[in-house]
Amino acid sequence: MCGIVGYIGTQAASGVLLEGLQHLEYRGYDSAGIATLWEGKLHCVRAKGKLKNLRQKLENQEIPSRIGIGHTRWATHGKPEEHNAHPHLDMLERVAVVQNGIIENYRELKQELERKGYQFHSETDTEVIPNLIADLLNQMQTNGELNQYSSPLTEAVRRAVHCLEGAFAIAVLCREYPDELVMARQQAPLVIGFGQGEFFCASDVPPILPHTTAVVMLENGEIATLTPLGVSLSSFSGDRLTRYPHILKGNRMAADKQGFRHYMLKEIHEQPAIVRDCLASYLSPTWQDQTDSSSPIKLDLPDALLTDLQQVQILACGTSWHASLVGKYLLEQLAEIPTVVHYASEYRYAPTPLMPHTLTIGVTQSGETADTLAALEMEQKRRSQKSVEFHPRMLGITNYSESTLGHLVPHLITTPAGIEVGVAATKTFTAQLMAFYCLALDLAHHRQTLTPERMNAIINGLYQLPTQIEQILNIQGTAIEELSHSFLETQDFIFLGRGINFPVALEGALKLKEISYIHAEGYPAGEMKHGPIALLDAKVPVVTIAMPGSVYEKVLSNAQEAKARDAQLIGVTSVNAQTADIFDAVLTVPPVDEILSPILTTIPLQLLAYHIAAIRGLDVDQPRNLAKSVTVE
C-alpha cells in the first residue's frame, strides 16, 4: 500500500500525477514514483522518502507525455528503498504497474515466471504483476489472439487478475498501447474521475477533486479501461458494464494549516466546529424538551433496523475500536442493549455464535479498513443463510459515505468531520463518539429506557460541549505545552481510566505512542495492582482520568497507589474537583455529566501527545510506519 494516481488526457501527465500524489500524502508513505509513456517508451522515476525527492529528480526531465501512473508506498514486502518503490516494470520494460494491497500468492507466481526466464529486481509482491501481464500478452500473440480483442491489454489484465490472490487495486500502462490506462479492483479502493477530454484515477477522491467532481467508484471484481475518448467498464468475467458518474457533494479537499504548525494541531482545534456540525446533523431541530414525545434524534434509520434488538455487535480497528468501546457503554447504559465490541481483525477468524435480532455496526473513519470490511462481509454472508431472526441488520459509521463501506452496508451514519490529514485520528474520533451518543439516544427513545428528564439533560449537555471544548483549548493549550517539556527523556507512560473513561485512557496511550514513539499503555484503573504497578517508579508518569461520578473515589484511590510508588501523577479532572493535593499536574476540563465526559477528557490527552511529539522534533502529521487508511490486512 498506500496510494495510486493515474491520468490520461491533454495535460502533461507528470505534473498532474505529482499534484495527485501530494493530495495523497495524508495517507502516509515512505517512497514515491511515477511512470509515463512517450514515443513508445516507459519513463519511470522513483525516489525514497518524501515527494520533494521525487520532484527534484523530475526537474530536469521534461517529458510531454499525456498518460501516466503514480504511487506513494508504505513498505509491506521489501524495505523502503528506491528499488522497491512503485511503479514496477516487467523485465523488458513493456508494462508498468502500480498496486495497492497484497498479492498473497506472489511467491508461487514469481517462481513460475522465473522458470520461464523472467528476472526480478525488487523484493516486492507487486513486481510479479507487470511480468505476468507481459507473459500473458506474449501468449496471446503466440496464439494469434491479439486481433480478437478491442483491447488486448485489458484482456491480459483480466487474465492476470484471475491468477492473483489477495486484496489489490492496480493501474497498468503498456508501451504497445499508448492510449490506454487499465485499472482493476479487488477489495482495495479505486475511483475514476471524468473531466473534459481527460480522465483520472486514484485510491481516494482528493487527487481528483481539483479537476472534477464527477466520479465512478470501481466495484470489487471490475476492470476499467481509460482512453482519450472515454471509459469502458467490465467485470473480471468479461461482461460489459454500464455505470454513470455521480457528483460528489461537500468538500473533500484538505485545507491548509491555517497558521497552525501541524495539521494535527489544526484538527484538534477544529473539534468544537465538528461537534456543532454533528449536533446539526444528528439532532432534530423541531424537538422541544422533555414534554415532546417525538425523537430528539434524526439519523434517518428505519424502524426495522432498530426494532426488537436483542444485541449489538461492533466491528472496528484502532482508534475506531476505542470509540466503539465508548459506544458499548452508551448503548448498554442508555438504551439497555447488550453490546459487544470486536477487533475486526480477530473476529474474521474466530466469529462468535450467532445471536438473533442483532445489529452489526462497522466503524471505520476511511470506510476502507480492510479487516473491518472483510469482517462485515463475512457476517453478512453467514447471517443471510440463516432464518429470518438471524438475518443481517447492518450499519456503518464512517467519515466518507462514498467509500467501500458505504456500498457494503445498507445504512450509514456519516460523520461530518471533513478530511483529516494527520495520520493520528483526533477530530474523527470525536465525531465517531458523537455518532454513538446519538445512536444510543435514538435507541433509548425507541425502547423508552430513559425518563424524559434524563433525555433532556443529556441533550442539553451535548449542546454545551462545543463551548466547553473551546474553553479547554483556550485555557489548557499553553499549560500542556509547558508541561510537555518535562517529558523530553521519558520512555514509558501509563494511562488509567474507569468506566466510560477507560477507552479514553486507551486512546490517550495510542495517540502518544503513535506520534511520539514513547511506549505507552492504557489500563482500567482497577487493574493497575494486577500487574502494571510493577512498572511504576519516578521515571514513569501516570495519567489518570478522574472525573466526578460513579467511580471517582475509586480512581482517586488507584491514583494514590501510583503516587506511593513515586510515579509522577497527572490528573485529567473537572475544574471544580478537589484533587490538587493528589496530582503533580492537573489538566482540567469544565464540569460535565459523567456520561458526556469522554468528549472533554480526550482533548487534553490529544494536546499532551501532540506537544510531546512536537518538542521532540518528530513528524507529527506523518509518523513513521503508519498509514492513514489501512487497506491491507
C-alpha positions as CSV (number, residue, x, y, z in Angstrom):
1,M,0.0,0.0,0.0
2,C,-0.6,3.1,0.1
3,G,-1.9,5.4,-2.8
4,I,-2.5,5.2,-6.6
5,V,-3.0,8.0,-9.1
6,G,-3.4,7.8,-12.9
7,Y,-4.1,10.3,-15.7
8,I,-4.9,10.3,-19.4
9,G,-5.8,13.5,-21.3
10,T,-4.3,16.7,-22.7
11,Q,-2.1,17.9,-19.9
12,A,1.5,17.0,-19.1
13,A,0.9,13.8,-17.1
14,S,3.9,14.2,-14.7
15,G,2.6,17.5,-13.3
16,V,-0.9,16.1,-12.8
17,L,0.5,12.9,-11.1
18,L,2.7,14.9,-8.7
19,E,-0.2,17.1,-7.7
20,G,-2.3,14.0,-7.2
21,L,0.3,12.3,-5.1
22,Q,0.6,15.4,-3.0
23,H,-3.1,15.1,-2.2
24,L,-2.5,11.5,-1.0
25,E,0.4,12.4,1.4
26,Y,-2.0,12.4,4.3
27,R,-2.3,8.6,3.9
28,G,1.4,8.2,4.8
29,Y,4.2,6.8,2.7
30,D,8.0,6.1,2.6
31,S,8.7,6.3,-1.2
32,A,7.0,7.5,-4.3
33,G,7.3,7.2,-8.1
34,I,5.6,7.9,-11.5
35,A,5.7,6.2,-14.9
36,T,4.8,8.0,-18.1
37,L,4.6,6.8,-21.7
38,W,6.2,8.7,-24.5
39,E,7.4,7.8,-28.0
40,G,7.0,4.1,-27.4
41,K,9.0,4.1,-24.2
42,L,8.1,3.9,-20.5
43,H,9.8,6.5,-18.4
44,C,9.9,5.5,-14.7
45,V,11.2,7.8,-11.9
46,R,11.2,6.7,-8.3
47,A,12.6,8.1,-5.1
48,K,12.9,7.1,-1.4
49,G,11.4,9.4,1.2
50,K,9.2,12.4,0.7
51,L,7.7,13.7,-2.6
52,K,10.2,16.6,-2.7
53,N,12.9,13.9,-3.5
54,L,10.8,12.7,-6.4
55,R,10.1,16.3,-7.6
56,Q,13.8,17.0,-7.6
57,K,14.5,14.0,-9.8
58,L,11.9,15.1,-12.3
59,E,13.0,18.8,-12.5
60,N,15.4,18.1,-15.4
61,Q,13.1,15.6,-17.2
62,E,10.6,17.4,-19.4
63,I,8.7,14.6,-20.9
64,P,5.5,15.8,-22.6
65,S,3.6,12.5,-22.1
66,R,-0.2,12.8,-21.7
67,I,-0.6,9.5,-19.9
68,G,0.9,8.2,-16.7
69,I,0.5,6.4,-13.3
70,G,1.9,7.3,-9.9
71,H,2.2,5.8,-6.4
72,T,3.1,6.5,-2.8
73,R,4.2,3.4,-1.0
74,W,4.3,2.2,2.6
75,A,6.5,-0.9,2.7
76,T,4.8,-4.2,3.2
77,H,7.0,-6.5,1.1
78,G,10.6,-5.3,1.0
79,K,12.3,-2.4,2.7
80,P,11.6,1.2,2.0
81,E,14.2,1.6,-0.7
82,E,14.1,3.1,-4.2
83,H,14.3,-0.2,-6.0
84,N,11.2,-1.4,-4.1
85,A,9.2,1.8,-4.9
86,H,6.4,1.7,-7.5
87,P,5.8,1.8,-10.4
88,H,7.3,-1.6,-11.2
89,L,8.1,-2.7,-14.7
90,D,8.5,-6.1,-16.3
91,M,11.9,-7.4,-17.3
92,L,11.7,-5.9,-20.8
93,E,10.1,-2.6,-19.7
94,R,6.9,-3.1,-21.7
95,V,4.5,-3.0,-18.8
96,A,4.3,-0.6,-15.8
97,V,2.1,-1.3,-12.8
98,V,1.3,0.4,-9.5
99,Q,-0.5,-1.6,-6.9
100,N,-2.2,-1.1,-3.5
101,G,-2.8,-4.2,-1.5
102,I,-1.1,-7.5,-1.0
103,I,-0.7,-10.4,-3.5
104,E,-0.8,-13.4,-1.2
105,N,0.4,-15.9,-3.8
106,Y,3.2,-13.8,-5.3
107,R,5.9,-16.3,-4.3
108,E,4.3,-19.1,-6.4
109,L,3.8,-16.7,-9.3
110,K,7.3,-15.4,-9.1
111,Q,8.8,-18.9,-9.1
112,E,6.7,-19.9,-12.1
113,L,7.8,-16.8,-14.0
114,E,11.4,-17.3,-13.1
115,R,11.2,-20.8,-14.6
116,K,10.2,-19.1,-17.8
117,G,13.3,-16.9,-17.7
118,Y,11.8,-13.7,-16.1
119,Q,14.1,-11.7,-13.9
120,F,13.2,-9.7,-10.8
121,H,14.9,-6.7,-9.3
122,S,12.9,-5.9,-6.2
123,E,11.7,-7.6,-3.0
124,T,8.1,-6.7,-3.6
125,D,5.0,-8.7,-4.4
126,T,4.0,-6.1,-7.0
127,E,6.8,-6.9,-9.5
128,V,5.2,-10.2,-10.4
129,I,2.2,-8.3,-11.9
130,P,3.9,-6.5,-14.8
131,N,5.8,-9.6,-15.7
132,L,2.7,-11.7,-15.5
133,I,0.8,-9.3,-17.8
134,A,3.8,-9.2,-20.2
135,D,3.8,-13.0,-20.2
136,L,0.1,-13.2,-21.0
137,L,0.5,-10.7,-23.8
138,N,3.2,-12.9,-25.3
139,Q,0.9,-16.0,-25.0
140,M,-1.9,-14.1,-26.8
141,Q,0.5,-13.1,-29.5
142,T,1.8,-16.6,-29.9
143,N,-1.7,-18.0,-30.1
144,G,-2.8,-15.3,-32.6
145,E,-5.4,-13.9,-30.2
146,L,-4.4,-10.2,-30.2
147,N,-6.8,-9.3,-33.0
148,Q,-9.7,-11.0,-31.3
149,Y,-10.0,-8.2,-28.7
150,S,-10.7,-4.5,-29.0
151,S,-8.2,-4.0,-26.1
152,P,-5.6,-6.8,-25.8
153,L,-4.1,-5.0,-22.8
154,T,-7.5,-5.1,-21.0
155,E,-7.8,-8.8,-21.8
156,A,-4.3,-9.5,-20.5
157,V,-5.1,-7.7,-17.3
158,R,-8.3,-9.7,-17.0
159,R,-6.4,-12.9,-17.3
160,A,-3.8,-11.7,-14.8
161,V,-6.3,-10.8,-12.1
162,H,-7.6,-14.4,-12.2
163,C,-4.1,-15.5,-11.2
164,L,-3.8,-13.1,-8.3
165,E,-4.9,-14.0,-4.8
166,G,-5.4,-11.3,-2.1
167,A,-6.8,-7.8,-1.9
168,F,-5.5,-5.4,-4.5
169,A,-6.0,-2.4,-6.8
170,I,-3.8,-1.9,-9.8
171,A,-3.2,0.6,-12.6
172,V,-1.4,-0.6,-15.7
173,L,0.4,1.0,-18.7
174,C,1.9,-0.8,-21.7
175,R,4.2,0.7,-24.3
176,E,2.4,-1.0,-27.2
177,Y,-0.9,0.6,-26.2
178,P,0.0,4.2,-25.6
179,D,-3.7,5.4,-25.4
180,E,-4.8,3.0,-22.7
181,L,-4.7,3.1,-18.9
182,V,-6.2,-0.1,-17.4
183,M,-7.3,-0.4,-13.8
184,A,-8.6,-3.4,-11.8
185,R,-10.0,-3.6,-8.3
186,Q,-10.3,-6.5,-5.8
187,Q,-11.1,-5.1,-2.3
188,A,-8.7,-2.1,-2.3
189,P,-10.5,1.1,-3.4
190,L,-10.2,2.8,-6.8
191,V,-12.0,5.9,-8.1
192,I,-12.4,7.2,-11.7
193,G,-12.7,10.9,-12.3
194,F,-14.4,12.2,-15.5
195,G,-13.1,15.5,-16.8
196,Q,-13.4,17.4,-20.1
197,G,-11.4,15.3,-22.5
198,E,-9.4,13.8,-19.7
199,F,-9.8,11.1,-17.1
200,F,-8.3,10.4,-13.7
201,C,-8.0,7.5,-11.3
202,A,-6.9,7.4,-7.7
203,S,-7.2,5.4,-4.5
204,D,-9.2,8.2,-3.0
205,V,-11.0,11.3,-4.3
206,P,-8.7,14.2,-3.1
207,P,-6.4,13.8,-6.1
208,I,-9.3,14.0,-8.5
209,L,-11.3,16.9,-6.9
210,P,-9.1,19.7,-8.2
211,H,-10.1,18.6,-11.7
212,T,-13.6,17.2,-11.5
213,T,-16.4,16.2,-9.1
214,A,-17.9,13.6,-11.5
215,V,-16.7,10.2,-10.4
216,V,-17.4,6.5,-10.6
217,M,-16.3,4.2,-7.7
218,L,-14.9,1.0,-9.2
219,E,-16.5,-2.0,-7.5
220,N,-14.9,-5.3,-6.5
221,G,-14.2,-7.6,-9.4
222,E,-14.3,-4.8,-12.0
223,I,-11.8,-3.5,-14.7
224,A,-11.8,-0.1,-16.2
225,T,-10.1,1.0,-19.4
226,L,-9.4,4.7,-19.8
227,T,-8.7,6.2,-23.2
228,P,-8.7,9.7,-24.6
229,L,-12.2,9.0,-25.8
230,G,-13.8,7.6,-22.7
231,V,-14.0,4.9,-20.1
232,S,-15.2,1.3,-20.5
233,L,-16.1,-0.9,-17.6
234,S,-16.2,-4.7,-17.5
235,S,-16.2,-7.4,-14.9
236,F,-13.4,-9.9,-14.2
237,S,-15.5,-12.4,-16.1
238,G,-15.7,-10.2,-19.2
239,D,-19.2,-8.8,-19.0
240,R,-19.6,-5.2,-20.2
241,L,-20.9,-2.9,-17.5
242,T,-22.7,0.5,-17.7
243,R,-22.5,3.0,-14.9
244,Y,-22.9,6.7,-14.9
245,P,-20.8,9.2,-12.9
246,H,-22.2,10.8,-9.8
247,I,-21.3,14.2,-8.5
248,L,-19.5,14.3,-5.2
249,K,-21.1,16.6,-2.6
250,G,-19.2,18.5,0.1
251,N,-15.6,19.4,0.3
252,R,-13.1,16.5,0.5
253,M,-10.1,18.7,-0.1
254,A,-7.5,19.2,2.6
255,A,-7.4,22.8,3.7
256,D,-4.1,24.4,4.5
257,K,-2.7,24.6,8.0
258,Q,-4.4,28.0,8.6
259,G,-1.5,29.2,10.7
260,F,-1.1,26.1,12.8
261,R,2.3,24.4,13.0
262,H,0.9,21.0,12.1
263,Y,-2.3,19.6,10.6
264,M,-2.9,17.6,13.8
265,L,-3.0,20.7,15.9
266,K,-5.4,22.4,13.5
267,E,-7.6,19.3,13.5
268,I,-7.6,19.3,17.4
269,H,-8.8,22.9,17.3
270,E,-11.5,22.1,14.7
271,Q,-13.3,19.8,17.1
272,P,-15.7,22.5,18.5
273,A,-16.9,23.1,15.0
274,I,-17.1,19.3,14.3
275,V,-19.3,18.7,17.4
276,R,-21.5,21.6,16.3
277,D,-21.8,20.0,12.8
278,C,-22.7,16.7,14.4
279,L,-25.4,18.3,16.5
280,A,-26.8,20.0,13.5
281,S,-26.7,16.7,11.5
282,Y,-28.0,14.3,14.2
283,L,-30.4,16.3,16.4
284,S,-33.9,17.2,15.4
285,P,-34.3,21.0,15.2
286,T,-38.0,20.6,15.9
287,W,-37.6,18.7,19.2
288,Q,-38.6,20.9,22.1
289,D,-37.8,19.4,25.6
290,Q,-38.9,16.5,27.8
291,T,-42.6,17.3,27.0
292,D,-42.0,16.4,23.3
293,S,-42.9,12.8,22.6
294,S,-41.0,12.7,19.3
295,S,-37.4,11.5,19.0
296,P,-34.8,14.2,19.6
297,I,-32.5,12.3,17.1
298,K,-32.7,12.4,13.3
299,L,-30.4,9.7,12.0
300,D,-33.0,8.6,9.4
301,L,-32.6,4.9,10.3
302,P,-35.6,2.7,9.5
303,D,-37.6,1.2,12.4
304,A,-36.9,-2.3,11.1
305,L,-33.2,-1.8,11.7
306,L,-33.8,-0.9,15.4
307,T,-36.9,-2.7,16.5
308,D,-36.7,-5.7,18.8
309,L,-33.0,-5.7,19.1
310,Q,-31.5,-8.3,21.5
311,Q,-27.8,-7.5,20.9
312,V,-25.5,-5.0,19.2
313,Q,-22.1,-6.1,18.0
314,I,-19.5,-3.6,16.8
315,L,-16.5,-4.4,14.5
316,A,-13.6,-1.9,14.3
317,C,-9.8,-1.4,14.5
318,G,-7.5,1.1,16.1
319,T,-9.0,4.4,17.3
320,S,-12.4,3.4,15.9
321,W,-12.2,0.4,18.3
322,H,-11.7,2.8,21.2
323,A,-14.7,4.9,20.1
324,S,-16.7,1.7,19.8
325,L,-15.9,0.8,23.5
326,V,-17.4,4.1,24.5
327,G,-20.3,3.3,22.2
328,K,-20.8,0.0,24.0
329,Y,-21.0,1.8,27.4
330,L,-23.6,4.2,25.9
331,L,-25.7,1.5,24.3
332,E,-25.8,-0.5,27.4
333,Q,-26.3,2.3,29.9
334,L,-28.7,4.5,27.9
335,A,-30.6,2.0,25.7
336,E,-30.1,-1.1,27.8
337,I,-28.9,-3.3,24.9
338,P,-26.2,-5.9,25.5
339,T,-23.3,-4.9,23.3
340,V,-20.0,-6.5,22.4
341,V,-17.1,-4.9,20.6
342,H,-14.7,-7.0,18.5
343,Y,-11.4,-6.3,16.8
344,A,-12.4,-6.8,13.2
345,S,-9.0,-8.5,12.5
346,E,-9.7,-11.1,15.2
347,Y,-13.5,-11.5,14.5
348,R,-12.8,-12.7,11.0
349,Y,-11.0,-15.8,12.2
350,A,-13.0,-16.5,15.4
351,P,-16.6,-15.3,14.9
352,T,-18.9,-15.6,17.8
353,P,-22.0,-17.8,17.8
354,L,-24.9,-16.0,16.0
355,M,-27.5,-14.3,18.2
356,P,-30.9,-13.4,16.8
357,H,-32.1,-9.9,16.3
358,T,-28.6,-8.5,16.3
359,L,-27.5,-5.1,14.9
360,T,-23.9,-5.3,13.5
361,I,-22.1,-1.9,13.3
362,G,-18.9,-1.4,11.3
363,V,-16.8,1.6,12.3
364,T,-14.0,3.0,10.1
365,Q,-13.2,6.6,9.5
366,S,-12.0,6.0,6.0
367,G,-14.6,3.4,5.1
368,E,-11.8,1.4,3.6
369,T,-10.2,-0.5,6.5
370,A,-9.6,-4.0,5.0
371,D,-10.2,-6.0,8.2
372,T,-13.4,-4.2,9.1
373,L,-14.8,-4.6,5.6
374,A,-13.9,-8.3,5.4
375,A,-15.4,-9.0,8.8
376,L,-18.7,-7.2,7.8
377,E,-18.9,-9.0,4.5
378,M,-18.4,-12.3,6.3
379,E,-21.1,-11.5,8.9
380,Q,-23.5,-10.5,6.1
381,K,-23.0,-13.8,4.3
382,R,-23.3,-16.1,7.3
383,R,-26.4,-14.4,8.6
384,S,-28.1,-14.3,5.1
385,Q,-28.1,-18.1,5.1
386,K,-30.0,-18.4,8.4
387,S,-33.6,-18.0,9.4
388,V,-35.2,-14.6,9.4
389,E,-34.5,-13.7,13.1
390,F,-30.8,-14.1,12.3
391,H,-30.8,-12.0,9.1
392,P,-28.2,-9.3,8.9
393,R,-29.0,-5.8,10.2
394,M,-26.0,-3.8,9.1
395,L,-25.0,-0.2,9.9
396,G,-21.8,1.7,9.2
397,I,-20.2,4.7,10.8
398,T,-17.7,6.4,8.6
399,N,-16.4,9.8,7.5
400,Y,-17.0,9.0,3.8
401,S,-20.3,7.9,2.5
402,E,-19.0,7.2,-0.9
403,S,-16.4,4.7,0.5
404,T,-16.4,0.9,0.2
405,L,-18.3,0.7,3.5
406,G,-21.0,3.0,2.1
407,H,-21.5,0.5,-0.7
408,L,-21.3,-2.6,1.5
409,V,-23.9,-1.8,4.2
410,P,-27.4,-0.5,3.6
411,H,-27.4,2.1,6.3
412,L,-24.8,4.7,7.3
413,I,-24.2,7.3,10.0
414,T,-21.8,9.7,8.2
415,T,-19.6,11.8,10.5
416,P,-19.2,15.3,9.2
417,A,-15.5,15.7,10.2
418,G,-14.1,16.6,6.8
419,I,-10.8,15.3,5.6
420,E,-8.3,14.5,8.4
421,V,-4.8,15.0,7.2
422,G,-2.9,14.0,10.3
423,V,-2.4,10.2,10.4
424,A,-3.2,10.2,14.2
425,A,-7.0,10.4,14.4
426,T,-8.4,13.3,16.5
427,K,-11.5,15.0,15.2
428,T,-12.7,11.8,13.5
429,F,-12.6,10.1,16.9
430,T,-14.7,12.8,18.5
431,A,-17.1,12.7,15.5
432,Q,-17.5,8.9,16.0
433,L,-18.2,9.4,19.7
434,M,-20.9,11.9,18.7
435,A,-22.4,9.3,16.3
436,F,-22.6,6.8,19.1
437,Y,-24.2,9.3,21.6
438,C,-26.9,10.0,19.1
439,L,-27.4,6.3,18.1
440,A,-27.7,5.4,21.8
441,L,-30.2,8.2,22.4
442,D,-32.3,7.2,19.4
443,L,-32.4,3.6,20.6
444,A,-33.2,4.8,24.1
445,H,-36.2,6.7,22.7
446,H,-37.4,3.7,20.7
447,R,-37.1,1.4,23.8
448,Q,-38.3,4.0,26.3
449,T,-35.3,3.4,28.6
450,L,-34.7,7.0,29.7
451,T,-37.0,9.3,31.5
452,P,-37.9,12.5,29.6
453,E,-36.0,14.5,32.2
454,R,-32.8,12.4,31.7
455,M,-33.1,12.6,27.9
456,N,-33.5,16.4,28.1
457,A,-30.5,16.7,30.4
458,I,-28.2,14.7,28.1
459,I,-29.4,16.7,25.0
460,N,-28.7,20.0,26.8
461,G,-25.3,18.7,27.8
462,L,-24.5,17.8,24.3
463,Y,-25.2,21.3,23.2
464,Q,-22.8,22.6,25.8
465,L,-19.9,20.5,24.5
466,P,-18.5,22.8,21.7
467,T,-18.1,25.8,24.1
468,Q,-16.6,23.5,26.7
469,I,-14.0,22.2,24.2
470,E,-13.2,25.7,23.3
471,Q,-12.5,26.5,26.9
472,I,-10.1,23.6,27.2
473,L,-8.2,24.7,24.1
474,N,-8.0,28.3,25.2
475,I,-7.1,27.6,28.8
476,Q,-5.1,24.4,28.8
477,G,-3.2,24.6,25.5
478,T,-0.3,26.7,26.7
479,A,-0.1,24.9,30.1
480,I,0.0,21.5,28.4
481,E,2.8,22.7,26.1
482,E,4.8,23.8,29.1
483,L,4.2,20.5,30.9
484,S,5.3,18.6,27.8
485,H,8.9,19.8,28.3
486,S,9.1,17.7,31.4
487,F,9.0,14.5,29.3
488,L,11.9,15.0,26.8
489,E,13.6,11.9,28.2
490,T,10.6,9.9,29.2
491,Q,10.4,6.4,27.7
492,D,7.2,5.0,29.3
493,F,3.7,6.3,30.2
494,I,0.8,4.6,31.9
495,F,-2.8,5.9,31.3
496,L,-5.6,4.9,33.7
497,G,-9.3,5.3,33.5
498,R,-12.5,3.6,34.7
499,G,-16.0,3.1,33.3
500,I,-16.7,5.2,30.3
501,N,-13.3,6.8,30.5
502,F,-11.3,3.6,30.3
503,P,-11.5,3.7,26.5
504,V,-10.2,7.3,26.7
505,A,-7.2,6.0,28.6
506,L,-6.6,3.5,25.8
507,E,-6.9,6.3,23.2
508,G,-4.6,8.6,25.1
509,A,-1.9,6.0,25.2
510,L,-2.4,5.2,21.5
511,K,-2.1,8.9,20.5
512,L,1.1,9.2,22.5
513,K,2.8,6.1,21.1
514,E,1.7,6.8,17.5
515,I,3.3,10.2,17.2
516,S,6.0,10.5,20.0
517,Y,7.2,6.8,19.8
518,I,7.1,6.6,23.6
519,H,5.9,3.3,24.9
520,A,2.5,3.9,26.5
521,E,-0.2,1.6,27.8
522,G,-3.8,2.2,28.9
523,Y,-5.4,0.2,31.7
524,P,-8.5,0.1,33.7
525,A,-7.5,1.9,36.9
526,G,-8.7,-1.0,39.0
527,E,-6.4,-3.4,37.1
528,M,-3.2,-1.5,38.0
529,K,-2.5,-3.6,41.0
530,H,-2.8,-6.8,38.9
531,G,0.5,-6.2,37.1
532,P,1.2,-2.7,35.8
533,I,2.0,-1.4,39.2
534,A,5.3,-3.3,39.0
535,L,6.4,-0.9,36.3
536,L,6.0,2.2,38.4
537,D,8.8,4.4,39.6
538,A,9.8,8.1,39.4
539,K,10.6,7.7,35.7
540,V,7.1,6.5,34.7
541,P,4.4,9.2,34.5
542,V,0.9,8.1,35.2
543,V,-2.0,9.9,33.5
544,T,-5.2,9.3,35.5
545,I,-8.7,10.3,34.2
546,A,-10.6,11.2,37.4
547,M,-14.0,12.7,36.6
548,P,-16.6,13.2,39.3
549,G,-19.2,10.5,39.1
550,S,-19.8,6.9,40.0
551,V,-16.1,5.7,40.0
552,Y,-14.5,9.0,41.1
553,E,-13.4,7.9,44.6
554,K,-12.1,4.6,43.3
555,V,-10.0,6.2,40.7
556,L,-8.5,8.6,43.2
557,S,-7.6,5.6,45.4
558,N,-5.9,4.0,42.4
559,A,-4.0,7.3,41.8
560,Q,-2.8,7.3,45.4
561,E,-1.3,3.8,44.9
562,A,0.7,5.1,41.9
563,K,1.9,8.1,43.8
564,A,3.1,5.9,46.6
565,R,5.4,4.3,44.1
566,D,7.0,7.7,43.3
567,A,5.2,7.9,39.9
568,Q,4.7,11.4,38.5
569,L,0.9,11.8,38.6
570,I,-1.0,13.7,36.0
571,G,-4.7,14.1,36.5
572,V,-7.4,14.8,33.9
573,T,-10.3,16.0,36.1
574,S,-13.0,18.6,36.4
575,V,-12.1,22.2,37.2
576,N,-14.1,22.1,40.4
577,A,-12.8,18.8,41.7
578,Q,-10.9,18.9,45.0
579,T,-7.8,16.9,43.8
580,A,-5.0,19.3,43.6
581,D,-3.1,17.7,46.5
582,I,-3.1,14.3,44.8
583,F,-1.8,15.1,41.4
584,D,1.6,16.6,40.5
585,A,0.0,18.2,37.4
586,V,-3.7,18.8,36.6
587,L,-5.3,19.0,33.2
588,T,-8.7,20.5,33.9
589,V,-11.9,20.3,31.9
590,P,-15.2,22.1,32.6
591,P,-17.8,20.3,34.8
592,V,-19.8,17.9,32.8
593,D,-22.2,15.0,33.2
594,E,-20.1,11.8,33.7
595,I,-21.7,10.1,30.7
596,L,-20.6,13.0,28.4
597,S,-17.1,13.3,29.8
598,P,-15.2,11.3,27.2
599,I,-15.7,14.1,24.6
600,L,-13.9,16.5,27.0
601,T,-11.3,14.3,28.6
602,T,-10.0,13.3,25.2
603,I,-8.9,16.8,24.3
604,P,-6.1,17.3,26.9
605,L,-4.7,13.9,26.0
606,Q,-4.6,14.8,22.3
607,L,-2.8,18.0,23.2
608,L,-0.4,16.2,25.5
609,A,0.6,13.7,22.8
610,Y,0.9,16.4,20.2
611,H,3.2,18.7,22.3
612,I,5.4,15.9,23.5
613,A,6.0,14.8,19.9
614,A,6.4,18.4,18.6
615,I,9.1,19.3,21.1
616,R,11.0,16.2,20.2
617,G,11.1,17.4,16.6
618,L,9.1,14.5,15.2
619,D,6.9,14.4,12.1
620,V,3.6,14.7,13.9
621,D,1.4,14.6,10.8
622,Q,3.1,11.6,9.2
623,P,4.6,9.4,12.0
624,R,6.8,6.5,10.9
625,N,5.4,3.2,9.7
626,L,1.7,4.4,10.0
627,A,-0.8,4.8,7.2
628,K,-4.0,6.9,7.5
629,S,-6.1,4.3,5.7
630,V,-5.2,0.6,6.3
631,T,-6.3,-1.0,3.2
632,V,-4.4,-4.3,3.6
633,E,-4.9,-7.0,6.2
